[in-house]
Amino acid sequence: MTGASLPEFTWRRLSAADFPLLCGWLAQPHVHRWWNHEFTPEAVERDFGPCMRGEEPGEDLLIFADAEPIGLMQRCRLTDFPEYLEDLVKLITVPTEAASLDYFIGDPQRVGRGLGPAMIRAMIAATWFEYPLADCVIIPVAAKNRPSWRALEKAGMHRIAEGPMTPDSPADDGHHYVYAIDRPGRVNA
């Protein structure tokens, strides 16, 4: 977004009415490669319905740029997902209240325009208020997903580790980079 002003980012919890849009986004090659979700209406209901209904922890958030839906952000406390945490603690020490994000921009025409880093920065800033106990945000990312980890770096996150984790996609070798950012003003013990 060089030379252009950044949009205003807003978000709300995903609703069933958003599922057709999500189906289309998950079918996009740039999303499907990394998210590896089926994109039929039934599969989207199966995968995203439980969180939407509050049956699973975390948040599935529809992200808007200047009131236009552009992508999805998932946000959670890492300790709410023990199987994921088990993989991560082999690489780093995870604080009890650490938050994590996962994200994508759905429209391929909007990828590569600086929206990803700006969207991530906006969500990290909101996380400090909406998750008041979170002392850091930690995000593992497939090492082969260069656009994603570059977006994290541009958003101000730092690579703190790398190593094997269970891949989201069978096309991946499992090698991940782990990025983190501490709550502003936090003093490391």
C-alpha positions as CSV (number, residue, x, y, z in Angstrom):
1,M,0.0,0.0,0.0
2,T,2.9,2.3,-0.7
3,G,1.8,5.9,-1.1
4,A,-1.8,5.0,-0.2
5,S,-3.5,5.4,3.2
6,L,-4.3,2.3,5.0
7,P,-7.9,1.3,5.3
8,E,-9.8,1.2,8.6
9,F,-10.0,-2.4,9.8
10,T,-13.0,-3.7,11.7
11,W,-14.1,-7.2,12.4
12,R,-16.9,-9.2,13.9
13,R,-17.5,-12.8,14.7
14,L,-18.2,-15.1,11.7
15,S,-21.9,-15.9,11.2
16,A,-23.6,-18.6,9.2
17,A,-24.6,-16.0,6.7
18,D,-20.9,-15.5,6.0
19,F,-20.3,-19.2,5.1
20,P,-20.9,-18.8,1.3
21,L,-18.3,-16.0,1.2
22,L,-15.9,-18.2,3.2
23,C,-16.5,-21.2,0.8
24,G,-15.4,-19.0,-2.1
25,W,-12.3,-17.7,-0.2
26,L,-11.3,-21.2,0.9
27,A,-11.5,-22.4,-2.7
28,Q,-9.0,-19.7,-3.9
29,P,-5.6,-21.4,-4.7
30,H,-3.6,-18.9,-2.6
31,V,-5.8,-19.7,0.5
32,H,-6.4,-23.4,-0.1
33,R,-2.7,-24.1,-0.4
34,W,-2.1,-23.1,3.2
35,W,-5.5,-23.7,4.9
36,N,-6.2,-27.1,3.4
37,H,-10.0,-26.9,4.2
38,E,-12.8,-28.4,2.1
39,F,-14.9,-25.6,0.8
40,T,-18.3,-27.1,0.4
41,P,-21.1,-25.6,2.5
42,E,-21.3,-28.7,4.6
43,A,-17.6,-28.7,5.3
44,V,-17.5,-25.0,6.2
45,E,-20.4,-25.6,8.6
46,R,-18.5,-28.6,10.1
47,D,-15.2,-26.7,10.5
48,F,-16.4,-23.2,11.4
49,G,-19.9,-23.8,12.9
50,P,-18.7,-25.0,16.4
51,C,-16.6,-21.9,17.0
52,M,-19.4,-19.7,15.7
53,R,-21.8,-21.3,18.2
54,G,-19.4,-21.0,21.1
55,E,-18.9,-24.8,21.3
56,E,-15.2,-24.4,20.8
57,P,-12.8,-21.8,22.2
58,G,-11.3,-19.0,20.1
59,E,-12.7,-16.6,17.6
60,D,-13.3,-16.8,13.9
61,L,-13.5,-13.1,12.8
62,L,-14.6,-11.7,9.5
63,I,-12.2,-8.9,8.7
64,F,-13.3,-5.7,6.9
65,A,-11.2,-3.0,5.2
66,D,-13.2,0.2,4.9
67,A,-16.4,-1.8,5.5
68,E,-15.6,-4.3,2.7
69,P,-15.0,-8.0,3.8
70,I,-11.5,-9.0,2.9
71,G,-10.5,-12.0,4.9
72,L,-10.6,-14.2,8.0
73,M,-8.7,-14.0,11.3
74,Q,-8.7,-16.7,13.9
75,R,-7.7,-15.7,17.4
76,C,-7.3,-17.8,20.5
77,R,-5.3,-18.5,23.6
78,L,-2.8,-21.2,22.8
79,T,-3.6,-23.1,26.0
80,D,-7.2,-23.6,24.7
81,F,-5.8,-26.0,22.0
82,P,-3.6,-28.6,23.8
83,E,-2.8,-30.6,20.7
84,Y,-1.4,-27.5,19.0
85,L,0.4,-26.4,22.2
86,E,2.0,-29.8,22.5
87,D,3.8,-29.3,19.2
88,L,4.8,-25.7,20.0
89,V,6.3,-26.4,23.4
90,K,8.9,-28.6,21.7
91,L,10.3,-25.4,20.2
92,I,9.7,-22.7,22.7
93,T,8.4,-21.9,26.2
94,V,4.8,-20.8,25.8
95,P,3.4,-18.4,28.5
96,T,0.1,-19.5,29.9
97,E,-1.9,-16.5,28.5
98,A,-0.2,-16.4,25.1
99,A,-2.5,-15.6,22.3
100,S,-2.2,-16.7,18.7
101,L,-3.6,-15.7,15.3
102,D,-4.2,-17.3,12.0
103,Y,-5.3,-15.3,9.0
104,F,-5.8,-15.0,5.3
105,I,-7.0,-12.4,2.7
106,G,-9.6,-14.0,0.6
107,D,-9.7,-12.0,-2.6
108,P,-6.6,-12.7,-4.7
109,Q,-6.7,-9.1,-6.1
110,R,-6.1,-7.8,-2.7
111,V,-3.0,-10.0,-1.9
112,G,0.4,-8.3,-2.0
113,R,-0.9,-4.8,-1.4
114,G,0.2,-4.4,2.2
115,L,-3.2,-5.3,3.7
116,G,-1.9,-8.4,5.4
117,P,0.7,-6.7,7.7
118,A,-1.7,-3.9,8.4
119,M,-4.5,-6.3,9.3
120,I,-2.2,-8.3,11.6
121,R,-0.9,-5.1,13.3
122,A,-4.6,-4.0,13.9
123,M,-5.5,-7.3,15.4
124,I,-2.4,-7.5,17.6
125,A,-3.2,-4.0,18.9
126,A,-6.8,-5.0,19.6
127,T,-5.6,-8.2,21.3
128,W,-3.8,-6.2,24.0
129,F,-7.2,-4.7,25.0
130,E,-9.5,-7.7,24.3
131,Y,-7.2,-10.3,25.9
132,P,-6.0,-8.3,28.9
133,L,-4.0,-11.2,30.4
134,A,-2.1,-11.9,27.1
135,D,1.5,-11.1,27.5
136,C,2.5,-12.0,24.0
137,V,1.2,-13.1,20.6
138,I,2.9,-16.2,19.2
139,I,2.3,-17.4,15.6
140,P,3.8,-20.5,14.0
141,V,3.9,-20.4,10.2
142,A,5.0,-23.0,7.6
143,A,8.5,-22.0,6.6
144,K,7.6,-22.4,2.9
145,N,4.8,-19.8,3.3
146,R,7.1,-16.8,2.7
147,P,4.3,-14.3,2.0
148,S,2.8,-15.1,5.4
149,W,6.0,-14.9,7.5
150,R,7.0,-11.8,5.6
151,A,3.7,-10.2,6.6
152,L,4.4,-11.1,10.2
153,E,7.8,-9.4,10.0
154,K,6.3,-6.3,8.4
155,A,3.7,-6.3,11.2
156,G,6.5,-6.0,13.7
157,M,6.8,-9.6,14.9
158,H,10.2,-11.4,15.4
159,R,11.2,-14.9,14.5
160,I,12.1,-16.6,17.8
161,A,12.4,-20.3,16.7
162,E,12.1,-22.8,14.0
163,G,11.6,-26.5,13.8
164,P,9.1,-29.3,13.1
165,M,5.4,-29.1,13.8
166,T,2.5,-31.0,12.5
167,P,1.7,-29.5,9.1
168,D,-1.8,-28.2,8.3
169,S,-1.4,-29.4,4.7
170,P,-0.1,-32.7,3.5
171,A,1.8,-30.8,0.9
172,D,4.1,-29.4,3.6
173,D,7.2,-30.9,5.2
174,G,6.3,-29.6,8.7
175,H,9.2,-27.2,9.0
176,H,7.8,-24.0,10.8
177,Y,9.1,-20.6,11.8
178,V,7.7,-19.3,15.1
179,Y,7.1,-15.5,15.4
180,A,6.3,-13.5,18.5
181,I,5.6,-10.1,19.8
182,D,5.4,-9.0,23.4
183,R,2.8,-6.8,25.0
184,P,4.1,-3.2,24.9
185,G,5.7,-2.3,28.2
186,R,6.2,-5.9,29.2
187,V,9.4,-6.5,31.1
188,N,10.9,-9.9,30.4
189,A,11.7,-11.8,33.6
